[in-house]
Structures are given as structure tokens and as C-alpha cells.
Amino acid sequence: MSDPKEPTIRVTESEDYNDLYSNSVQIRMSVWDFHLVFGTMQSANPDEVAFTSKQGIYLSPQQAKALFNILGQNLAQYESTFGEIKLEPNYTGGNGGSVN
């Protein structure tokens, strides 16, 4: 048996493609999918935080897990190269669905 040949991957950008900056993401989930809402968060005063939604992306649970794995690998490489990433003291990962 011969090894199956890997397909050639061609990446193109659609006409409506654009890059955007996000310093916050909200994660919503259902039994069918994950919905990542990217946006910007800013605080003009200590009593109020404003989140402006910029882009929502739906992922299947399988694609969300694949993203989780590849993001973890890339974060490990980043920290290996540049040092540990420190999170803000008010980060509450895992118990609210939002990562700020």
C-alpha cells in the first residue's frame, strides 16, 4: 500500500475579507455550536465597562475543539519564545463565558 498523497491547500481571501482588532471575546454555546463574539472593551470610569461587538463567528463543537488544540500549541510556542503570558488579576476564566 502506498501512502495517500496530502492534498495541496490553497488559501484565498474573499472580497469581503478584513482584519479587525479585538481585545475581548464573549463565548456562547449551545448543543449544536459555539458562538464567538469578538469586540473591543473599554472603560471610561471604574463603574462602567463598554463592550462593542465587532464580529461573530459560529463554530461546530469539533471545530471549536480543533481551535482549542491549535491555539494551545501556538500559545506554548509563544511562551517558549517570549516568556510566560501573565493574565490580569481580575480574569475569571471558565466561569462566565467571557474572556476580557
Secondary structure, 3 states (H helix, E strand, C coil): CCCCCCCCCCCCCCCCCCCCCCCEEEEEECCCCEEEEEEEEEEEECCEEEEEEEEEEEECHHHHHHHHHHHHHHHHHHHHHHCCCCCCCCCCCCCCCEEC
